[in-house]
């Protein structure tokens, strides 16, 4: 039986795809660590959501975030000697289609919305904030090392989608979005 612990990282380093050892505090590890946290936050959101259509979307995003994480864990981009799945422009465009469908459902935004409402929407707003952090981590990494630009675009679009899904959830739960008042 394979054990979950290897003790290989007990001194603060870990392996990337391809075998290179790096510090667990490196920008690359931070970036895909933020993506992992985002994925876990989607799991929490799913646990609150009964709406099967939205659950299906979020479950798909969880699977796609594994592609994002593996793309980030392989420092060889734009090469791909390890033949790992890469985030593609098609994945970004699929998110845009879902966003457009959500906007048809709830309408264009007319004002700033305070995150909250139903517990389902609130959990999606929290995931959106984590998605934004993951995106910032990837941008920071891209200033130091090669990063697939589709990863950054995907996370940007995913945060937009999570915002729209929060609005959809509030509408379906009969909860009005809270308008920010200055």
C-alpha positions as CSV (number, residue, x, y, z in Angstrom):
1,X,0.0,0.0,0.0
2,X,1.2,3.5,-0.9
3,X,1.3,5.9,2.0
4,X,0.1,9.5,1.8
5,X,3.2,10.8,3.5
6,X,6.7,10.4,1.9
7,X,8.7,12.6,4.3
8,X,10.4,14.1,1.2
9,X,9.1,17.6,2.0
10,X,9.9,17.6,5.7
11,X,12.8,20.1,5.2
12,X,10.7,22.6,3.3
13,X,11.1,21.6,-0.3
14,X,9.0,19.6,-2.8
15,X,9.2,18.2,-6.3
16,X,7.7,19.7,-9.5
17,X,6.6,17.7,-12.4
18,X,9.9,16.6,-14.1
19,X,11.6,16.1,-10.7
20,X,13.1,19.5,-10.0
21,X,13.2,20.3,-6.2
22,X,12.0,23.7,-5.1
23,X,11.2,25.5,-1.9
24,X,7.6,25.1,-0.7
25,X,7.6,28.9,-0.4
26,X,8.5,29.4,-4.1
27,X,6.2,31.5,-6.3
28,X,5.3,28.4,-8.4
29,X,4.2,26.4,-5.3
30,X,2.3,29.4,-4.0
31,X,0.5,29.7,-7.3
32,X,-0.7,26.1,-7.5
33,X,-1.3,26.1,-3.8
34,X,-3.8,28.9,-4.3
35,X,-5.4,26.9,-7.1
36,X,-5.7,23.9,-4.7
37,X,-7.4,26.2,-2.1
38,X,-9.7,27.5,-4.8
39,X,-10.6,23.9,-5.7
40,X,-11.3,23.1,-2.0
41,X,-13.5,26.2,-1.7
42,X,-15.5,25.0,-4.7
43,X,-16.0,21.7,-2.8
44,X,-17.4,23.7,0.1
45,X,-19.7,25.7,-2.2
46,X,-21.0,22.5,-3.8
47,X,-21.8,21.1,-0.3
48,X,-24.2,24.0,0.1
49,X,-25.8,24.0,-3.3
50,X,-28.8,21.8,-4.2
51,X,-29.2,23.2,-7.7
52,X,-28.0,20.4,-10.0
53,X,-27.2,22.7,-13.0
54,X,-24.8,24.8,-10.9
55,X,-23.4,21.8,-9.1
56,X,-22.5,20.3,-12.5
57,X,-20.8,23.4,-13.6
58,X,-18.8,23.6,-10.3
59,X,-17.8,20.0,-10.5
60,X,-16.5,20.5,-14.0
61,X,-14.5,23.5,-12.8
62,X,-13.0,21.3,-10.0
63,X,-11.8,18.9,-12.6
64,X,-10.4,21.6,-14.8
65,X,-8.6,23.1,-11.8
66,X,-6.6,19.9,-11.7
67,X,-5.4,20.8,-15.3
68,X,-4.6,24.3,-14.1
69,X,-2.6,22.9,-11.1
70,X,-0.7,20.4,-13.3
71,X,0.1,23.1,-15.8
72,X,1.6,25.2,-13.1
73,X,3.4,22.3,-11.5
74,X,5.3,21.7,-14.8
75,X,7.9,24.4,-15.2
76,X,8.7,23.4,-18.8
77,X,6.1,25.6,-20.5
78,X,5.9,26.2,-23.5
79,X,7.6,22.8,-24.0
80,X,5.7,19.8,-22.7
81,X,8.2,16.9,-22.3
82,X,6.0,15.3,-19.6
83,X,3.0,15.3,-21.8
84,X,0.7,16.8,-19.2
85,X,-2.7,18.4,-20.0
86,X,-2.4,22.1,-20.6
87,X,-5.0,24.8,-20.1
88,X,-6.3,25.9,-23.5
89,X,-8.0,28.9,-25.0
90,X,-11.0,26.6,-25.6
91,X,-11.3,26.1,-21.9
92,X,-11.4,29.9,-21.4
93,X,-14.0,30.2,-24.2
94,X,-16.2,27.6,-22.6
95,X,-16.3,29.6,-19.4
96,X,-17.3,32.7,-21.4
97,X,-20.3,30.8,-22.8
98,X,-21.4,29.9,-19.3
99,X,-21.0,33.5,-18.1
100,X,-23.0,34.7,-21.1
101,X,-25.8,32.2,-20.2
102,X,-25.8,33.4,-16.6
103,X,-26.0,37.0,-17.7
104,X,-29.1,36.2,-19.8
105,X,-30.6,34.7,-16.6
106,X,-29.9,37.6,-14.2
107,X,-29.3,40.5,-16.5
108,X,-26.3,42.9,-16.9
109,X,-25.0,44.3,-13.7
110,X,-26.1,47.9,-13.1
111,X,-24.2,48.6,-9.8
112,X,-21.5,47.2,-7.4
113,X,-22.7,44.3,-5.4
114,X,-21.7,43.5,-1.9
115,X,-20.7,39.9,-1.6
116,X,-23.3,37.9,0.3
117,X,-26.9,37.0,0.1
118,X,-27.8,33.3,0.4
119,X,-25.3,30.9,2.0
120,X,-24.9,29.4,-1.5
121,X,-24.1,32.7,-3.1
122,X,-21.8,33.7,-0.2
123,X,-19.8,30.5,-0.6
124,X,-19.4,31.3,-4.3
125,X,-18.3,34.9,-3.6
126,X,-15.7,33.5,-1.2
127,X,-14.4,31.1,-3.9
128,X,-14.4,34.1,-6.3
129,X,-12.0,36.0,-4.0
130,X,-9.7,32.9,-3.8
131,X,-9.8,32.7,-7.6
132,X,-8.6,36.3,-7.8
133,X,-5.8,35.5,-5.4
134,X,-4.8,32.5,-7.4
135,X,-4.8,34.7,-10.5
136,X,-2.6,37.3,-8.8
137,X,-0.2,34.5,-7.7
138,X,0.1,33.3,-11.3
139,X,0.7,36.8,-12.6
140,X,3.4,37.2,-10.1
141,X,5.0,33.9,-11.1
142,X,4.7,34.9,-14.8
143,X,7.1,37.9,-14.0
144,X,9.7,35.4,-12.9
145,X,9.2,32.2,-15.0
146,X,7.2,31.0,-18.0
147,X,3.5,30.5,-17.3
148,X,0.9,29.4,-19.9
149,X,-1.0,32.6,-20.5
150,X,-4.2,30.6,-20.8
151,X,-3.8,29.7,-17.1
152,X,-4.1,33.4,-16.1
153,X,-7.0,34.0,-18.6
154,X,-8.8,30.9,-17.3
155,X,-8.5,32.0,-13.6
156,X,-9.7,35.5,-14.6
157,X,-12.7,34.1,-16.4
158,X,-13.4,31.6,-13.6
159,X,-13.6,34.4,-11.0
160,X,-16.1,36.2,-13.3
161,X,-18.1,33.0,-13.6
162,X,-18.2,32.5,-9.9
163,X,-19.5,36.1,-9.5
164,X,-22.2,35.4,-12.0
165,X,-23.1,32.0,-10.4
166,X,-23.4,33.8,-7.0
167,X,-25.9,36.2,-8.6
168,X,-27.8,33.3,-10.2
169,X,-27.9,31.5,-6.9
170,X,-29.3,34.5,-5.1
171,X,-32.0,34.9,-7.8
172,X,-33.0,31.2,-7.6
173,X,-33.1,31.4,-3.8
174,X,-35.3,34.6,-4.0
175,X,-32.6,36.7,-2.4
176,X,-31.8,40.2,-3.8
177,X,-28.2,41.1,-4.4
178,X,-27.1,43.8,-2.0
179,X,-26.2,47.1,-3.8
180,X,-23.2,48.9,-2.6
181,X,-24.0,52.4,-1.4
182,X,-21.2,55.0,-1.1
